[in-house]
Amino acid sequence: MSSNRGSLDRATLQQAADWFARLSAEPNALPLQEAWRQWHAHSELNRLAWRYVERVGQRFAPLQEDIPAASRTLETLRQSQRSRRQALRGLSVLLGCAVLGWGSWQQRWLPGRWSSDFSTDTSPLGEQVLADGTRLWLNSGTALDVNFSNDQRELKLYRGEVLINTGNDRRPFVVDTPQGQLRPIGTRFSVREQGDRTLLNVYQGSVQASCADSQQTRIVPAGQGISFDRRSLSALQPAQPGREAWINGVLMANDMRLGDFIDELASYRQGHLGIDPQVSNLRVMGLYPLHDTDQVLAMLEQVLPVRIERRFAWWVTVVAR
């Protein structure tokens, strides 16, 4: 779920979680409520972080005894703030326009589960066989469409990651991403969306990668990988075996930054999983089971100078020991 928090910094998110915990523990503390109001009104970043915490908490409300008390307190606080929000209506309209612009882009490239042929949440999807014999495996947080015509076989990847083993068919096969297009030649490869870049790893055959806004094109052979945005391609690098390991229920870390590891692990669990920047540059090695992310966190505590801080069952942060 961490991808949903966008550009919010971890410090502000943690402040919002702390306020949620304190208001849950003391729902009738008037001085605490006033302090929260001041923090909430201080910046738009604080308000965005608060909305994120509320959304995460609401998803777990049926399972948490502390949520109803907090919700009643927060509703009272919201009612008392209505006049202040009206005073900021002009700013809200401007922000709303920006959000609508972003939402329109998301409607095009980040459809929900209802609008894509294949999609996943926190669990990968096992092998899927298409009409031409192509086999697909979808990682967590993935959405894609399949469009087959008499002249072409097309996959449109909106978000997430897919491993593809192409079927034997005379029609050209293409994979469209927001950054460009891939044309495989009898191959097995993975495609992953990483923010404003596409990551390609080729395990068999070869793949032609092309940028959407330029003429840059490159053939990527088996055993190699590449990343690209809409205008430029990176240099070739050895293919990452970890981008194939997840179909076997394993998260592979080969001298990976702990921050990157936690960001990836977060996509396999419900709720919020964050990390203190103080420990984000620690290195991780090994194979970790994706079916039990709590076990993975316990393993990290055993081998690294970190501890797992649980503000709620659904709000977990990796911090320095």
N, C-alpha and C positions, 0 to 999 in steps of 0.2 A: 504493500500500500504506500510505500514511501514515495513512489513516483507521483502520487496525487498531491503532495505538499508543495510541488512546484519549486519556486526559488526561495521559499522561506528558510531562514537560517536556523540552525539547530538551537542556538541560544534562545531565540524568541519562542520557538516551539516548546522548549523546556519550561520557559516562564509561564506560557499558557497552561501547560500541564500542571505546573505547581499551583497556579491559581485554581484550576479545576479541583485538584485534590484538597486544597485548603477550604474552599467553599463547600465541598462535599462533607468534610469533617465538621465544619462549624456553619451550618446553613442559617443560623439565626444571629450571627455576629455582625452587628451593624457597622462597626469600624472597619471590619474586614471587607464588607461589601463596598463601602465608600472607597477604600484603597484600591479595590478591584476596578471600580468605575474610573478612577484616575488613570490607572494603568491602561485600561481598555481604550480610553479617549486619547491617550498620548500619541498614537500613531496608527496609520492605516495598516502597517505591518503587524502591529499587535492585534488589531481586529481580524486580519486575515488568519493569523495563527490561532486565535480563539475559535474562529469558525471551523477551522480544521479539526481542532480538539473536540469540539462539539459533535461534528459529523462522525468522527471515529467513535466517540463515546455512545452516540445514539444507536449505532449498529450493534453495540453490545449491551444495550439497556436491559433487555429481558434476562440477562445472565448476571447482572451486577446489582447488588442491594444498595450500593452507594449512589447510583445514578438518580433514582427518583427524588431524593432530598436535594441533590444538586440542581436537578431540573426545576423544582419549585422555586428555589432561591434565584436561579438565573432568570426565570420568567418574571419574577418580581422586579429584578434589576432591569430587565428589558423595558418593562412598562414605565419605570421611572426615568428611563433615558429617551423616551419617544420625542419629547420636545427638543432635546439636544440633537437628535438625529435629523429632525426637521430643519434645524438651523444649518445643518451640513448638507441639505438636499442638493444644492448646486454641485458640490463636490461629488456627491453620490452619483448624480447624472453623468458627470464626466467619467467617473470610474466605471459606471455601468456600460457606457459606450465602448470603453476599452475591453471590458469583459465580453461584450457581445461580439466584438471583432475577433477576439480569441476563440469564442464559442463557435463562430462560423467556420473558422479554420479547423477546429476540432470536429465539427460535423462532417467536414470533407474528408479529413485524414484519420480521425480517431472516433469511429462509430462505436456505439454501445453494442452489447451482446445482441440486441434485437435486430441490428442492421447488417451484420456480417455473416458469411456462410459458416465460418468456424471462429470460435472465441473461447478464451479461458480466463479464469480469475487467478486464484492462488495455486491451483494444481495444474501440472502439465497434462496434455491430452495425448493418450497413447496412439499407436500407429493408425493412420487413416489412409485408405487406398482409394484413389480417384479412378474415374472411368477409363483413363488411358494406362492404368497400372502404376502411376506415380504414387509414391508413399510419402506421407507427411507426418511429422511429429511437431506439436505445438507446445512451446514452453509456457510458463505462467504469464498472465497479463498480455496475451496475444490475440490479435484479431486480423483476419484476412478474408478476402473474397476469392472465389474460383470462377473464372469465366472461360469456357471452352467454346470455340466456334469452329466452322469448317476450315478456317485458315490458320488458327493460332490457339495455343493453350496459354492462358494468362493467370497468374496469381497476383493479387494486389495486397501487399502487406501494409497494414495501417499502424500497427504497434506490436512490440514484443519480438519474439524470435521463433523461427521455424527451421527445422531440419528437413531437407528435401532429397529424395532419391528418385530421379526422373524415370518415367516409364518409356518404353520403346515405341515411338510414334513419329510419323512423318511430319507432323505439324510442328512449327517452331514453338519453343517453350520460353516464356519470359516471366520475370518477377519484377513488378513495379513497386518502388518504395517512394516516400516523399522526396528522397534525394536523387533518384535516378532509376536506372533499369539494369537488370541482369539477364544475360542470355547464356544458359548452360548448354554444354555439349556432352550428352550422355554421362551424367555425373551425379555425385552425392556431395551436397554442400549445405551450409547453414547461413541464414541471413538474420541479422539482429538489428533492431532500431535502437540507437543510443542518442537520444536527444535530437540534435540536428545532424547526426551522422548515421550512415549505414555501415555495419561491420559484416564482411563476407569472409568465410573460411571454406576452402575447397579441399575435399578429402579424396575424391575420385574425379577423373576427367578434367574439364576446365570450364571456366565461366568468364564471359565478357562483361565487364562492368563499365557503365557509361553514366556520366553526370547529367542531371536534368537541364542545367542552365549553361552548359559549355559543350565543346566538342571533345572533351577529354574522354578517352576510352582505353581500356587495358585488358589484356587477356591474363587471367589468373589461373595458373596450372595447379594440379593436385599437390597437396602439401604446403600450399601458400595461402596467405590471406591478405586482405586489404580493407581499408576504411575510406569512406568518401562522403563529401557533402554535395550540395547542388552544383558546385563549381570545380572542385579539384579532388584528385585521388591521392592517397598516401603512397609511400613506397611499399613494395611487397615485403611481407613478414612471414615467418613460419606459421602455419595454421595452428590454431589453439585447440588442443585436444579436449579442453574443458567445455568447448561449445558443442561438443558431441556427447559428452558424458552424462548430461542431465537426463537424456532419454532412458538411462538405466537407474534413475533415482539418486544420482550422485552429484554433489557440487564439488568440483575439482579446483583446488587452489594450489598454484605453483608459484610460490614467492609473490603472492597477491597482497596488495595493500589491504589492511583490515577495513578501512573505510569502504573500499570497493566491494569487499567480501560481504559486509553487512548490508550495503545497498542491494546487492543481488539476493542475499538471503531474505531480505524484507519482502521480496515479491512472492515468496512461498508461504507467507503466514498472514493471518488476519490481524488487524490492528496496526499500531505504529511501532516500528523498530528503528531506533536512531543510535548515534554514536557520538561520544565526546571527541571533538577535534584533537584533543590532547593525545589520544591513542590511535587516531585514524591512520597514521603512517607505520604502525607495527606491521610486520609481515606474517602471512599465513601460508602454511604448507599442509597438504594432505587431502584426503577424500572424506566428505561429510554427507550423511544421509539426509535427503530432502524430505523424507516422510515424517521426520520428527525434528522440527527446528529448535524446540526447547533443548533437545539432546545436543544439538550442535552448539548452542550457547553454553551449555554446561561443559562441553569439551574445550571451548575457547578459554573458559575460566581456569581450566586445569593446565593449559600450556602457555598462556600469555598473562602478563601482569594486568589483568582486567577483572572487573566484576560486573554482574548483570543487575542493574537497578530496575525494579518493577514498581513504577508508580501506581499502576493498575494492572490487572491481568492483560489488558489490551494496550498498555503503554510501557514499552521496554526500552531501556537505553544501556548501551555498553560504555562503561566509564573506567577510569584508572582505578586500580586496586588501592 
